[in-house]
Amino acid sequence: MAKVRLLTSMAGIDFSHDEGAIIDVTDAEAKRYLDAGIAEALVSAEPKVERAVKKGVTEKAIKG
């Protein structure tokens, strides 16, 4: 599978993609889209990993 960014909107019977959308397509579809000039290839170095991080508690001074 390849990821491409669409340079133009496209729609079909069971799908719709906006310009700038990043979609997963087969290698054959990616080649067709690139050859037709309707998409650009994306090269991803490493997938971004999100980590859950506990937020620290902030203490507030109270006048008294």
Contacts in CASP RR format, 6 or more apart in sequence:
PFRMAT RR
TARGET T0000
AUTHOR 0000-0000-0000
METHOD contacts of the structure
MODEL  1
MAKVRLLTSMAGIDFSHDEGAIIDVTDAEAKRYLDAGIAEALVSAEPKVE
RAVKKGVTEKAIKG
1 24 0 8 1.000
1 25 0 8 1.000
1 26 0 8 1.000
1 27 0 8 1.000
2 24 0 8 1.000
2 25 0 8 1.000
2 26 0 8 1.000
2 27 0 8 1.000
2 29 0 8 1.000
2 30 0 8 1.000
2 41 0 8 1.000
2 42 0 8 1.000
3 22 0 8 1.000
3 23 0 8 1.000
3 24 0 8 1.000
3 25 0 8 1.000
3 41 0 8 1.000
3 42 0 8 1.000
3 44 0 8 1.000
4 22 0 8 1.000
4 23 0 8 1.000
4 25 0 8 1.000
4 30 0 8 1.000
4 33 0 8 1.000
4 34 0 8 1.000
4 39 0 8 1.000
4 40 0 8 1.000
4 41 0 8 1.000
4 42 0 8 1.000
5 20 0 8 1.000
5 21 0 8 1.000
5 22 0 8 1.000
5 39 0 8 1.000
5 40 0 8 1.000
5 42 0 8 1.000
6 17 0 8 1.000
6 18 0 8 1.000
6 19 0 8 1.000
6 20 0 8 1.000
6 21 0 8 1.000
6 22 0 8 1.000
6 23 0 8 1.000
6 33 0 8 1.000
6 38 0 8 1.000
6 39 0 8 1.000
7 19 0 8 1.000
7 20 0 8 1.000
7 37 0 8 1.000
7 38 0 8 1.000
7 39 0 8 1.000
7 40 0 8 1.000
8 19 0 8 1.000
8 38 0 8 1.000
9 16 0 8 1.000
9 17 0 8 1.000
9 18 0 8 1.000
9 19 0 8 1.000
10 16 0 8 1.000
10 17 0 8 1.000
10 38 0 8 1.000
11 17 0 8 1.000
17 23 0 8 1.000
22 42 0 8 1.000
25 33 0 8 1.000
30 39 0 8 1.000
30 41 0 8 1.000
33 39 0 8 1.000
34 40 0 8 1.000
34 41 0 8 1.000
END
